[in-house]
Amino acid sequence: MLDRMIRARFGWLAVLSVLVAVNLLSTVFHMRLDLTEERRFTLSEPTRRLVRELDGPVEVTVLLDGDMPAGFQKLANATRDLLNDLRDIAPDRVNFTFARPASEADDSTRAVVYDSLQQLGINPTNVKAQTKQGEGTEETLLFAGAVIRHGDRTVGVDLLSGQSQLSGIESLNNAEALLEYRFADAIRKVVRQTVPLVGYLAGNGEPLDYRIYDLIEQTLRPNYAFRIIPIDSVTHIPSDFSAICVVKPMRPFTDAQKLKIDQYVMRGGRVVWMLDNLYASLDSLQRSEGSFIAFDLGLNLEDLLFRYGARVNRDLVQDLQNDGIPSVIGQMGDKPQIEVLPWPYYPLLRHNGRHPIAKNMDYVLSKFPQSIDTVKAPGIRKTILLTTSPTARSLPTPAQVEWESIRTEDDLASFRSSDIPVAVLLEGRFSSLYANRLGRAQADSLQAVQGTPFLATSGSEGKMVVVGDGDLPLNEISQQDGPLQMGMNAYTRQQYANRSFLLNTLEYLTDSTGILETRSKDYTLRLLDDKRVETERLQWQLFDIFGPMLLTLLCIAAWQYWRKRRFGATFRKDA
């Protein structure tokens, strides 16, 4: 039949029309099959449910358009495929376009647009791109992100957030792996009607100065309803708080304060503990003569955390994988020569498992952290979230902090501990520390104050995260720029993923939609073997050039052979 159509007078026109129609339909109807082992192209059920339940149109503007390096072009293509998948679920509620921000604007307008994007949390990346004349390359700013609008609300999506320390390939691969999560999370934020309430506990020497500016103003307030909780001024911590943060307390907790936290946990409250058992700071070292002894703060939280399943040790963790600090290495005339040197007291932490809080995330900067042990607690599941590298060690109390902590080869060889835990997630039904310690009169008084009876165990599954570093959410302060972002080195301006870790932690503790689970997707990099590429380069290049040509000639020969076999006898019979 096909042969007759081709041999007909206008058969070629009919075949061409069919091909054009198929191509046009493919632009309207989007469909693809996911044959990958890790199901990377299959949307999760929480994402599908979120899109199906949209109450109005969502407009997405992706800022990846025009001439870009191949890696960013691949990210743009993956973004387009994802948005097509979302639009297939709700064609009338998901609309998207691709554009380069302020591409034709003048310098002043471009500066305003760029500043607006950064206010939305979309940071630029310096990349090399072709000039307009195509005669070379030039440095240009590329915003790898998107702007999502719903009604009068706008949310920014930074596709490279938390990837700064990774290699280029790994960074873009992780960005692609997180596409579904980032867009689903942004859509959820732009359409939600209520936001969880998060509290910051105060009353035991927790920072209330510019060190928590980024934590409160740039991290918590844009994403949550926020309140400071003066623990001594409230009779109990209300259950209205979806989560509370305990950040770097410096004074011991009383039993009355611990009872308030304990009963908040028993009523289903979620807690993020970020603690320093030992006092150690760079300021103390700078004021001393090159060394000092880190002393115990005596926070009086050991029994409470032990009951929940964790213990923050009294040690200092060092790691050969670390951030640097500026150090004076000599004099040039009357001016000191300063160089950034590795500082083992500032370990860079990573997650080696599959938990969505920290998977596919950059390093997290810690400062003078302490290790964490998990202890037996019936019904409590423990998940290690952040650890050191395989080349670490811990200094037991009394721990001496020194500028030159590594002096000899023997010191270097002592970094033999691997994956020391610094952050752990606890989940399950917690038991109260005061279950057999309160008298009847105290229990009745507590019920009268908080309006609910004393609970010996939590009524539902609870969650908390314990971090052995109180400095992790704090920001440094620059004399020129003021408060910086948490996890930023004030000297090198290197940015780490501290904010991403904290936001992921709070989302896991407060969100019930399951969107965060999409962060645990695996994207396997199936890279070429470098040795085989080097030895077999020429033969594969020749195959790529001549292979398609040979295949085409074989198809033509087979077609001609089939025609002769089929129609040769007919021609001879007619003759």
QUIGICOR-V994077 format. One record per residue. BURIAL is I if it has 9 or more other ideal C-beta (glycine too) atoms within 8 Angstrom, else O. Layout:
burial: (BURIAL BURIAL)
This chain:
burial: (O O O O I I O O O O I O O I I O O O O O O O O O O O O O O O O O O O O O O O O I O O I I O I I I I I I O O I O O I I I I I I I I O O O I O O I I I I I I O I I I I I I I I I I O I I O O I I O I O I I O I I O O O O O O I I O O I I O O I I O I I I I I I O I O I O I O O O O O O O O O O I I I I I I I I I O O O O I I I I I I I I I I I I O O I I I I I I I I I I I I I I I I I I I I I I I O O O O I I I I I I I I I O I O O O O I I I I I I O I I I I O I I O I I O I O I O O I O I I O O O I I I I I I I I I O O O I O O O I I I I I I I I I I I I I I I I I I I I I I I I O O O I I O O O O O I I O I O O I O I I I I O I I I I I I I I I I O I I I I I I I I I I I I I O O O O O O O O O I O O I I O I I I I I I I I I O O O I I I I I O I I I I I I I I I I I I O I O O I O O I O I I I I I I I I O I I I I I O O O I I I O O O I O O O O O I I O O I O O I I I I I I I I I I I I I I I I I O O O O O O O O I O O I I O O O O O O I I O I I O O O I I I I I I I I I I I I I I I I I O O O O I I I I I I I O O O O I O I I I I I I I I I I I I I I I I O O I I I I I I I I O I O O O O O O O O O I O O O O O O O O O O O O O O O O O O O O O O O O O O O O O I O O O O O O O O O O O O)
